[in-house]
Amino acid sequence: MSMPLSASAVPAPRASRPLPAPEPAILTREALAFVKSLTLCFRAGLKTLLAERDQAQAGFDRGERPGFLPETERVRAADWALAPLPVALMDRRVELLAEPGGLAEARRSGARGCIADFQDRLAPTLDNLLCGQQALYRASREERHPGATPAPLLVRPRGLHLPEPHLEVEGEPVPAALFDIGLFLFHNARALLARGATPHLCLPLLEHHREARWWNRVLEAVENDLGLPACSVRTTLGIDTLPAVFQMDECLHEHRHRAVALHLGPNACLTSFIRTFRTDPAAVTGDPGALSLDQPCLRAWTQLLARTCHRRGAAALGGLCAGLSVLDAQTGGLRPVRSLDGGLRHSLEQEARIGCDGTWVADPALVPMALAAFDAHMPGLNQLHRIPDPPERRDLLAVPAGVRTGRGLRQDLRVGIHFLEGWLNGEGCVALDGLLEDAASAELARMQLWQWVNHGVDIPGAGRMDRPLFHCHVQDALYQIQAEVGEEAFAEGRFLEAADLLETQILEWTPPAFLLPSACDLLAGPLAQVR
């Protein structure tokens, strides 16, 4: 049952100070009223869900372990299927994750889909958010030319834990997720449907099927208020947390009339693994470079993803291939930084062999390699006919194995500091050592460093971690970064601020659930007070 919304009944919004006025206009009176009505209807329920996350984590801190829910056994055992997939979303072998403002180039990359990512690839300054929404507006109305059909457009809003500091309703920030999807669907859903396209959302960082239920109610309300056909907004659900790994069936069931796929985010899932078992010294992970599909837990999660999706008629999408490309001096063309025979190709082929129907890549030049890997193992549009065997339950909670080294420690510090420095300057991701590091990469680096420091692990070549020693390693990392970027760039940048932010969170006895919410105030610009 959808909740009725009526933008016409909402008092006129008013900006408390001048706001940018881009073309096309995004923060219109009607759009802000629509976002306000969504907020008033659903913010209280969202607060309850976030409180339940805290309660679940408190249980994990006491030694409880995530697992399949006894109360939803009926859903997992029953024979049910999703609504049929839209034709345009049956072949998803390679999708390109793009900064929203760069959609035009990304949609001509040859990828089967283009994801405008507000979650991991965008620093949420007001200018960035509005430019991203402008790009969605134009892409939703882009003319189709013969022989040059652009990739389908998908939108990944920010997660449920993030506030939108630029807009308040009744004295509290609007949930960032409602800000993102409210503006996108208000301005573009009807235009997309009129062109025969599908409004499609990739919903990240779910931790419980009740959160999927909340999202479904939000979308029902949006469709009702905008006069859209029921379930015309389709969804890909992000299995980005360890608790959600055990609730794939339940999440799909909540969206059984609109879901088309599940996506497994490996970095986010590994971050969640560390956070879930943060008090357990037996769950300490190895170097970041050892975290691959060769790990039993990651392989088991991917196998369960493909099995669950295909039993229900959904596509199973593998993790983000974050490699970068460089200009080849000999050929004049682009090539991956890492060898085609190296980790990237191996990871892509593993996903296809396990049963995934596609993957996400971070750089347009990687699209041909990813297409080749999936074309070799998946000649049809997808692999929905393949039902992998269930993984071993012990593998689903297996601690990622691997040694801990000083090199891994330095790598995590460089990723965290470089990413945060770029983010504080309005950049959503940074190129570092041949990889495109985004918010998910930085979250994993932070939680891994926190785990090593708080469990006092002995790292060969770096010492037994404690707070004073870790502070020395942070200082060393800053000296190395200064040598890399040069004194002038270092002085003009925000590296010291980034390092302080990262170190402060790592040295807390109880780490914040996420890295970026506490830093949002540093990005806050003009504030719109919706009255």
N, C-alpha and C positions, 0 to 999 in steps of 0.2 A: 504494500500500500504506500503510494507516494505521499509526501507531505506537500500541501499546496503552498506555492509561493506567488506573490503578487508584487512585482516591482512598482506598479502604479500606486500601491498603498503605502509605500515607503516614503517618508519625508525626503525632500530634496537634499542630496549631499552637498557639502560645501568644503572647499579646500581651505585649510587653516593658513596656508601661505602659498605663493605662486608655484605652480607645477609646470613642467615642460609641456608644450603643446605640439607633439609630433603629428605628422600626417602619414597615414590615417590616424585620426584621433582615437585613443584607446580609453582613457579615463573620462568617458562621457558621463553625463548625469545619469542616463539610463543604465549604463554598465555598472557604475558604482552602486546604484540602488539595487541592482541584481546581486552583486557580491555581498552587499549588506544583508539582503534577505536570506541568502544562503548561510551567512555567518550566524544570524540570529536563530535560524532553524537547527543548525547542526553543530555549533561550537560546544554546547554543553555535552552532547554525546561524545564528541571528540575528547574532551577533557576526561571523561570517564574512561575511555579506552586508554589514554596515556597513563592514567593512574593505575589501570590494570597491568600495564607493562611494568611499572615500578613494583607492583605486588609480585608479579611473576619473577622478576629479577631477585627480589628479596628471598623468594623460595629457592632459587638456584644458588644464592649465596649461602643458604643453610644446607646445601648438599642435594637438593632435589635435582632431577635430571629431566630434560625434555623428552617427550616420547609421543606415541600415537594416543589420542584421547579416547578413553573408554566410552565416554558419553556420545561420541560420534561414530562408533563402530558401524552403526546401521548405514550411514552415508557412504562409508568406504566399501561396504560389502554389497550395497544395492547396485542394480543394473540400470544406470541412467546415462544419458549423453547430453552434450551441449547442443545448442542451436547450430545449424550448419554454418560453416565458415564462409565469409564473403569471398567471391571469386578473386578479388584483388589481393587477398591475404592468405591464399592457399600456398603460395610459393614465397617462403620467407628465408631462403637459404643464406642470405647475407643482408644485414641491415646496418646502416651507417649511423652511428651516434654523433650528433652534430650540435655545436653551439647554436642556439636558436637564431642568432643574427646571421649565420652563415648558411642558411638553408638553400639558397639559390644554387650555389656550386655543389652542395652535397646531393641535391636531388638529381643531378646530372652525372653522378659518379658511376652509374651502372649497378648500384645496390638495388635489391628488391624492395627496400623500404628505407625511409629517412626519418630518424627520431630526433625531434627537437627537444633537447634535454635541459630542463630547468633544474634538475636535481644535482647532478654531478659535474656538469660542464659549464655552469654559469655562476659567476659571482653576482649575488642579487642586489646590485646597485639599482636605483630607480631607472637610470638611463638604460642599463642592460635589460631590465625587465620589459620596459616599454619598447625598446628596439626589437626584442624577441617577439613580443606580441604583434608588433607591426609586420615582422617577417611572416608570422603565421597568417595574418590577414591577407597579405599579398599572395602567399603560397596557396591559400584556400580558394583564390580567385584566378589563379594562373591559367592562361589559355593553353589549350592542348594543341600542339602542332603535329602534323603527320610525321611519323618516324622519330619523334623526340618526346615521347610520353614520359613525364617526370615520375620519379619513384613515389609511391603512396606516402602520405604524410602521417606521422604518428607523433604524439606529444607526451612527454614524460614530465609531469608536474613534480614539485617538491614534495618530500615526505611529510607524513602527518605530524612529526615532531617539530617542524620549523614554523616560526611565526613570520608574518610579513610586517616588518617594522615601519614601512612607509604608509600603512593604512590602518586606522583604528575604527572600531565600532563600539560605541558605549564605553570608551576609555581603555579598551583592550585591543591588542593587535589582531588583525584578521589572520586566521590560519593560512599559511602560505599556499597550501594545496588548494584551498577554495579560491584564493586570489587567482592562481594560475589557470585552473580549469574553468572558473567562472568567466573570466575575460575571454579565454579562447572559445568556449562554446557559445557565449552570448554573441560574439561578433561573427563567428564562422560556421557554426553547426548547420544553419539553414543553407548557407552558400555551398557547403560541401555536399549536402544531400541533394541540392538542386542540380549539381553537376554529376550525380551518380556516384559520388565518393562517400567514404565512410568516416565519420568523426571517430577517431581512435585514440585512446589513452593508454599509456603504459604506467601502471600504478606501482610505485616503488616501496620497498622496505616494509611490507606487511609483516606483522608478528603474530597475528591470530586471525582465525576466520571471521571473528566478530568485526574486525576492521574491514574485511572484504564486504561484509554485510552493510556496514556504515557507508562505504563507498557506493554500493548499489542503491541505497536509499537516496543518497545525494544525487546520483545520476537519474533516478526515477523522477525526483523533484525538478531537476533541470529540464528534462524532457517534457514534463507536464507544464511547466511555466512558459517554456519557449514554444510550445505547440509542436513538438517533434514527435514522430512515431515512437511508440514504446520500444525500448531496447535498441534504438537506432545508434546510440553511442556504444561502440564496442570496446573491449578492454583486453589488454595483456597484463597479467598479474605478476608482480615481482616476488620471486621466492629468494629474498635477499637476507633472510635471517634464519638461524638454526631452528627456532620454534616453528617457523612456517614450513620448513622442510617436512615436518611431521603432519602438516595440515594441508597438503596440496589438494587432496580430494575435496576437503571441506571448503577451501577457498574457491575452487572451481564451481562447487555446488551453489555457493552463494551468488555466483555470476553465471549460472548455467544458461541464461537466456541472452547473455551479451559477451561472455568471455570467448576469446579465440586462441589464447596461448598462455603458457607460463614461461617466464624467463628466470634462469638461475644466474644470480650475480655472484661469482666466486669470491671476489675481494670482500664484498659486503657480508657474504655468508661466513667467511673466515673471521672477519671482524666480530661478527655476532657470536661465533664459537668461542673466541677469546673472552668476550664480555660475559657470556653465559657462565663460563667456568672460571671466572676471574679469581675466585678464592681458592681454586684447586691447584696446588703446586704440581700435581701429576699431569696437568693439562697445558703445561708450558710448551709453546711451539718452537720450531726451528727457524732458520734464516728465511727471509721472504722469498729468496730465489728457489727454495725447495718446495714452494706451495704450487703444485701443478696437479693435473688430472691423474698423474701417477700416484698421488696420495689416495689411500683407500677411501677416506671420507668424501673427498671431492668426486671421485669416480662413483661412489654409492649414491651421492645426492643427484648426480647427473643421470644415473641409471633409473633411479626412482622417478625423476622428472619425466623422462621419456615414457616410462611404463604408465604413470598416472595420466599423462596427457593423452596418450594414444588410446587408452581404455575409454576415455571420455570424448574423443573426437577433437582434441585440441592440439595445436602445434607446440613442440618443445624446443625452446631456444637456449642455446648454450651461452657461455660467458663472454665478456668483453675481451676482444683481442686488441690489446693496447699498443701494439708496436707502431713505430713511426717509419716514414720513408725519408730517403735522402736522394739528392741528385747524383746520378752515376756519372762520373767524369768521362768515362769511356763511351757510353752509349747515349748520354744526354737525356736519358729517361730516369724515372723514379724507381727506386728499389727499396725494399725493406732494410732497415738498419741491421737487423739480425738475418743471418743466412736463411734462405728458403729451406734448407735442410735442418734448421735448428728448431728452437722451441715453438715458434709460432705455427709453422706447418704441422708439426707433431700434435700440437694442441687441437688444431682445427680437425685433423683427420681422426683424432680420438673422439671428439664430439660426434662426428658423423657416424663413426663405427658403433658407438654406444647406442645411437638411435635418435640423436637430435635432428630437428628439421631445419635448423639454421643457427646462425651465430650473429653477434654484434662485433663490428670493427670500429676503430677510432680514427682511421686515416683513409681518405679516398683511394690512395695508392695501394692499400691492402685489399681492396675489393676484388681485383682479379685473382689474387692468391686464394682468398677465402672461397670464391666461386669455384675455382679449380678443385679445391679440396672436397667441397660438397658435391660438385658434379661427378667426381670420380666414385663416390660412395652412394650417391643418391640420384639416380637417373630420372626419377619422377619428380613431381612437384613437391612431395614431402614423403615422410616415412610413417604416416599414420597407421599403415597396415602392420607395422612391426610392434610387437608387444614384448619388450625386454623382460627377462626374468627378474623377480624381486631381488634387491640387493640383500646381503647379509645384514641383519640388524646391528650386529656389533660394529660393522664398518661405518654406519651412519653417525656413530659417536666416537669413532677412532680419532685419537689425537694426531694431528699432522706431524709426521716424523721429520727429523733433520737435525743437523748440528747447528750450533749457534757460534757465530764468528764475529770478530771485530769488523770485518767487511760488511756483514749484514747489519750490524749496529750503525755503522756510518751510512749505509744505504738508506735505512729508515729515517735517520736524522736529516739527510739531504732531501729526501722526498718530502718530509713534513715541513721543513723550513722553506724550501723553494716553493712548494705549493701555497703555503700560507702567505708568503710574501707576495706572490702573484695575485692571490685571492684578495688580499687587502688593497691591492692596486686595481682591482676590478677585472682580473683575468680568471677565467673559470678552470683552466688547466695549464700545465707547464710541460715543455719538452725537456726531458732529462735522461741522459744515458740511453737514447734510442727508444724511449717509451714516453707515452703521453700520460702524465700523472694527473689524476683528477681528485675530486673529493673522496671517492671510494678508496683510492690508493692512500691518501693521507690519513683517512680513518684507520685503515689497517696498520699503517706505520705507527700511528699514535698508540693504538691498543697493544701492539706487540711490544713497543718500548715500555709501556706502563707495566705489562706483565713481567718483563725481564727485570725491571727495577724493583717492583714490589715483591717479587719472589726471590730477589737476591741471587739471580743465576750467575754462574761462573762462565764468562765468555773468554775463551782462549785469545790472548793477544789484547784483551781489553780490560780484564780484571773481573772480580766478583762485584756485581752491580749493587750499589747503594746510592742514596741521594747525592752525597758530596761527589762521588766518583762520576755519576751521571752528569752532574753540572759541569765537570771538567771536560767530558766528551762533547757537551753542547758547545762549550767555548772553542774546542778544537774544530768542530764542524763549522763554526762561524769563521774562524781563521782560514779554513780551506775554501769556503765559499768566497770570501773576500779575495783570495788569491786567484780563484777561477774567473770571477766577474770583473775584477779590477777595483781599485780603491774608490774611484769616482762613482761607478755604478753602485757599489756597496753603500757609499755614503748617501746617495740619492734614493736608494731603495728603502724598504721597510723590513730588512732582514733581522735587525735586533728585536723589533716588535713581534715579528713572526716567531722567533726563537723563544722569546719570553712567554708568548701565548702557548706554544707547544709544551715548553718545560713546565709551566704552571700546572697544566692539566695532567701531565705524566707524573708529577710529584704528589698529586693529591692521593690520599689513602683510598678514597672512593672516586673513581674517575667519572666525569660526566658521561652520560650515555652516548652523546655525539659531540664531535669536535667543534662544529661551526656555530651552533645557536648562541653561545656566549660571546662570539665575535661579531654578531650581526650589528651591534650598536656602532661598531667601528666603520660600518658601511652605510649607516642610516643617513639619508638625505632629506629632502622635503617631505613633510608629513601631511597626509590627507586625513582629516578628521571627518568621518561620515556621520552626519547627525540626522 
